[in-house]
Amino acid sequence: MLCGNKVYEEGYAKILSLEKSLLIESKEQDFQRCASIHSNIYSHEIWAKPLVPGTRVHPDEYYSLSSESLTSVNFARKLNKLKFFDIDHISISNFNSKAKHFSNFLNFSLPNRANRVNISSTNLVKLKSSRFFIPEIRSSSKTIKAVFFNTFWFNRRQLKRVITSFRHVEILGLDYCKLSVPNAPDFSKALKNCQINNLSFWGSGHPKLNNWVNNLDEFKNLIQGFASSPDCRLSLKTVCIKRCGIEVNEAEQIFAENQLEGVEIFGDL
């Protein structure tokens, strides 16, 4: 019987080793295909390195696409649903309603794994229930550690959907975003099993956005919404409110009123 177990264990180990080898080979093929397209368009080799299982993350594993760059648009178009290789950090900037190829990139070509994803828009794009909102939410399962949305407009329902989708990340950034929070939302279910350590609202309190200086109740509603989740109260460690017009001591009082006394707040000096 023991001999049979040993044979089984050895066979299982061989299968796992073979699967790992095939996975690494597949990832390498993804990288080579993307690198070939990149080289033809940009006339130089891609310098980002692919993430391979078992290797350490390197800070240079970064790739950026911009819808205002013709070469970036051409690259996204040429990928044509080809899966981008796994990478540490990928950024998509100047996202707008005409960025069809970038919507397709989010739908079909986003890496199966990225430690950090940055998506920024132009002119406060409203993420309605459309082909421009769904792909960004779909990307949540592929984002491991951090996601940053910059210059988007979320209504209450969309905000709830975003935090539900990304509650597993360590860092959630909603920077320079318009956040419609007319009353305190209940995020207790949305943030169940929340893993968020760090929240960033950098610039979102600006007078041209949420104007938290004169609409402090909306900021209070937002914090009350996150505090409605017991899991979030346990996981949350730091919050950034730089360029939001709110004094740190004022924010600390609001956090304390919502059972978030231990959260460290970073604001303007």
C-alpha positions as CSV (number, residue, x, y, z in Angstrom):
1,M,0.0,0.0,0.0
2,L,2.8,2.4,0.9
3,C,4.5,1.5,-2.4
4,G,1.3,2.4,-4.2
5,N,1.1,5.7,-2.4
6,K,4.7,6.5,-3.4
7,V,4.1,5.7,-7.0
8,Y,1.0,7.9,-7.0
9,E,2.8,10.8,-5.3
10,E,5.7,10.6,-7.8
11,G,3.2,10.5,-10.7
12,Y,1.3,13.5,-9.3
13,A,4.5,15.4,-8.9
14,K,5.5,14.7,-12.5
15,I,2.1,16.0,-13.7
16,L,2.4,19.2,-11.7
17,S,6.0,19.7,-13.0
18,L,4.7,19.2,-16.6
19,E,1.8,21.6,-16.1
20,K,4.2,24.2,-14.7
21,S,6.5,23.8,-17.7
22,L,3.6,24.1,-20.1
23,L,2.4,27.2,-18.3
24,I,5.8,28.9,-18.4
25,E,6.1,27.9,-22.1
26,S,2.7,29.4,-22.8
27,K,3.6,32.6,-21.0
28,E,6.8,32.9,-22.9
29,Q,5.0,32.4,-26.2
30,D,2.5,35.2,-25.2
31,F,5.5,37.5,-24.5
32,Q,7.2,36.7,-27.8
33,R,4.1,37.3,-29.8
34,C,3.5,40.7,-28.1
35,A,7.2,41.6,-28.4
36,S,7.1,40.9,-32.1
37,I,4.1,43.2,-32.6
38,H,5.7,45.8,-30.4
39,S,9.0,45.6,-32.3
40,N,7.3,46.1,-35.7
41,I,5.3,49.1,-34.5
42,Y,7.8,50.9,-32.2
43,S,11.0,49.8,-34.1
44,H,12.6,48.7,-30.9
45,E,12.4,45.8,-28.5
46,I,10.0,45.7,-25.7
47,W,11.9,46.2,-22.4
48,A,9.3,45.0,-20.0
49,K,9.9,41.5,-18.7
50,P,7.1,38.9,-18.4
51,L,6.1,37.6,-15.0
52,V,6.9,33.9,-14.8
53,P,5.6,31.7,-11.9
54,G,8.3,31.3,-9.3
55,T,10.3,34.4,-10.2
56,R,10.6,37.6,-8.2
57,V,8.7,40.7,-9.3
58,H,11.0,43.2,-10.8
59,P,10.1,47.0,-10.6
60,D,10.9,47.5,-14.3
61,E,8.0,45.2,-15.3
62,Y,5.8,48.1,-16.5
63,Y,4.0,48.9,-19.7
64,S,1.9,52.0,-20.6
65,L,-0.6,52.6,-23.3
66,S,-2.2,55.9,-24.2
67,S,-5.2,56.5,-26.4
68,E,-3.7,59.8,-27.5
69,S,-0.6,58.0,-28.9
70,L,-1.1,56.7,-32.4
71,T,1.6,54.1,-31.8
72,S,-0.3,52.9,-28.7
73,V,-3.6,52.8,-30.6
74,N,-1.9,50.8,-33.4
75,F,-0.4,48.4,-30.9
76,A,-3.7,47.8,-29.2
77,R,-5.4,47.3,-32.6
78,K,-2.7,44.9,-33.8
79,L,-3.0,42.7,-30.7
80,N,-6.5,41.9,-32.0
81,K,-7.6,39.9,-28.9
82,L,-4.1,38.4,-28.3
83,K,-3.5,38.0,-24.6
84,F,-0.9,40.4,-23.3
85,F,1.8,38.8,-21.1
86,D,1.5,38.8,-17.3
87,I,3.3,41.9,-16.0
88,D,3.8,43.7,-12.7
89,H,2.2,47.1,-13.7
90,I,0.2,48.1,-16.7
91,S,-1.2,51.6,-17.3
92,I,-3.9,52.8,-19.7
93,S,-4.2,56.5,-20.0
94,N,-6.5,59.1,-21.7
95,F,-9.3,56.5,-21.8
96,N,-12.3,58.0,-23.6
97,S,-15.5,57.1,-25.3
98,K,-13.8,56.8,-28.7
99,A,-11.1,54.5,-27.4
100,K,-12.6,51.4,-29.0
101,H,-9.3,49.5,-29.3
102,F,-8.6,50.2,-25.6
103,S,-12.0,48.9,-24.6
104,N,-11.2,45.7,-26.6
105,F,-7.8,45.6,-24.9
106,L,-9.6,45.6,-21.5
107,N,-12.0,43.0,-22.7
108,F,-9.7,40.5,-24.4
109,S,-6.0,41.4,-24.1
110,L,-5.5,42.5,-20.5
111,P,-3.0,40.1,-18.8
112,N,-4.3,37.2,-16.8
113,R,-2.2,38.7,-14.0
114,A,-1.1,42.2,-13.2
115,N,0.0,43.3,-9.7
116,R,-1.1,46.9,-10.4
117,V,-3.5,48.4,-13.0
118,N,-3.9,52.1,-13.6
119,I,-6.7,53.4,-15.7
120,S,-7.1,57.2,-16.3
121,S,-9.6,59.0,-18.5
122,T,-10.1,62.4,-20.0
123,N,-12.8,64.9,-19.1
124,L,-14.3,62.8,-16.3
125,V,-15.6,59.9,-18.3
126,K,-18.9,58.6,-16.9
127,L,-18.6,54.8,-16.5
128,K,-22.2,54.0,-17.4
129,S,-23.5,50.5,-17.9
130,S,-21.8,50.3,-21.2
131,R,-19.0,48.6,-23.1
132,F,-16.7,51.1,-21.4
133,F,-17.7,50.2,-17.8
134,I,-18.0,46.4,-18.1
135,P,-14.5,45.7,-19.3
136,E,-13.0,47.7,-16.4
137,I,-15.0,45.7,-13.9
138,R,-14.0,42.4,-15.6
139,S,-10.3,43.4,-15.1
140,S,-10.8,43.1,-11.4
141,S,-10.2,39.3,-11.2
142,K,-6.8,39.9,-13.0
143,T,-5.6,42.6,-10.7
144,I,-3.7,41.3,-7.8
145,K,-2.5,44.1,-5.5
146,A,-3.6,47.6,-6.6
147,V,-5.9,49.4,-8.9
148,F,-6.1,53.1,-9.5
149,F,-8.9,54.9,-11.3
150,N,-8.1,58.5,-12.2
151,T,-10.5,61.2,-13.5
152,F,-13.7,59.1,-13.7
153,W,-17.3,59.9,-12.7
154,F,-19.0,57.3,-10.6
155,N,-22.6,57.5,-9.4
156,R,-23.5,55.6,-6.2
157,R,-24.4,52.3,-7.9
158,Q,-21.2,52.3,-10.0
159,L,-19.1,53.1,-7.0
160,K,-20.6,50.2,-5.1
161,R,-19.9,47.9,-8.0
162,V,-16.3,49.1,-8.3
163,I,-15.5,48.5,-4.6
164,T,-17.3,45.2,-4.7
165,S,-15.2,44.1,-7.7
166,F,-11.9,45.3,-6.2
167,R,-12.4,44.5,-2.5
168,H,-9.6,41.9,-2.8
169,V,-6.8,44.3,-3.6
170,E,-4.5,45.9,-1.1
171,I,-4.7,49.4,-2.6
172,L,-7.8,51.0,-4.1
173,G,-7.3,54.5,-5.7
174,L,-10.2,56.8,-6.7
175,D,-8.0,59.8,-7.5
176,Y,-9.4,63.0,-9.0
177,C,-12.8,61.2,-9.4
178,K,-16.3,62.6,-9.2
179,L,-18.1,60.5,-6.6
180,S,-21.8,61.0,-6.2
181,V,-22.6,60.2,-2.5
182,P,-25.7,62.2,-1.5
183,N,-26.3,59.9,1.4
184,A,-24.4,57.2,3.3
185,P,-24.3,54.0,1.3
186,D,-24.4,50.5,2.9
187,F,-21.2,48.7,1.8
188,S,-21.5,45.9,4.4
189,K,-22.2,43.2,1.8
190,A,-20.1,44.9,-1.0
191,L,-17.0,44.8,1.2
192,K,-17.5,41.3,2.7
193,N,-14.0,39.7,3.0
194,C,-12.5,43.1,2.2
195,Q,-8.7,43.0,1.9
196,I,-8.2,46.8,1.2
197,N,-5.3,48.2,3.4
198,N,-5.0,51.6,1.6
199,L,-7.6,53.9,0.1
200,S,-6.6,57.0,-2.0
201,F,-8.9,59.9,-2.8
202,W,-6.1,62.1,-4.0
203,G,-7.6,65.3,-5.4
204,S,-11.2,64.0,-5.4
205,G,-12.2,66.7,-2.9
206,H,-11.1,69.4,-5.3
207,P,-13.6,72.3,-5.7
208,K,-14.2,71.4,-9.3
209,L,-15.0,67.8,-8.4
210,N,-16.7,66.9,-5.1
211,N,-15.9,70.2,-3.3
212,W,-15.6,68.5,0.1
213,V,-14.6,71.9,1.7
214,N,-18.2,73.1,1.2
215,N,-19.8,69.6,0.9
216,L,-18.3,67.9,3.9
217,D,-21.4,65.7,4.4
218,E,-20.6,63.9,1.2
219,F,-17.1,63.0,2.5
220,K,-18.7,61.9,5.7
221,N,-21.2,59.7,3.8
222,L,-18.4,58.1,1.8
223,I,-16.4,57.2,5.0
224,Q,-19.6,56.0,6.7
225,G,-20.1,53.7,3.7
226,F,-16.7,52.1,4.0
227,A,-17.1,51.9,7.8
228,S,-20.4,50.0,7.4
229,S,-18.3,46.9,6.6
230,P,-16.8,45.2,9.7
231,D,-14.3,43.6,7.4
232,C,-13.2,46.9,6.0
233,R,-12.8,48.4,9.5
234,L,-10.4,45.5,10.2
235,S,-8.4,45.7,7.0
236,L,-8.1,49.4,6.4
237,K,-4.8,50.9,7.6
238,T,-4.2,54.2,5.6
239,V,-6.2,56.7,3.7
240,C,-4.9,59.5,1.4
241,I,-6.9,62.8,1.3
242,K,-4.2,65.0,-0.3
243,R,-5.5,68.0,-2.3
244,C,-9.0,67.4,-1.0
245,G,-9.3,70.5,1.1
246,I,-9.9,68.6,4.4
247,E,-7.7,69.1,7.4
248,V,-6.2,65.8,8.8
249,N,-7.5,66.5,12.3
250,E,-10.9,67.1,10.9
251,A,-10.8,63.8,8.9
252,E,-9.5,62.0,12.0
253,Q,-12.6,63.1,13.9
254,I,-14.8,61.8,11.1
255,F,-13.0,58.5,11.0
256,A,-13.2,58.1,14.8
257,E,-16.9,58.7,14.7
258,N,-17.1,55.7,12.4
259,Q,-15.0,53.3,14.4
260,L,-11.9,53.9,12.3
261,E,-9.7,55.4,14.9
262,G,-6.6,53.4,14.0
263,V,-6.6,54.5,10.4
264,E,-3.6,56.7,9.5
265,I,-4.6,59.6,7.3
266,F,-2.3,61.4,4.9
267,G,-3.3,64.9,3.9
268,D,-1.7,68.2,2.9
269,L,0.8,69.7,5.3
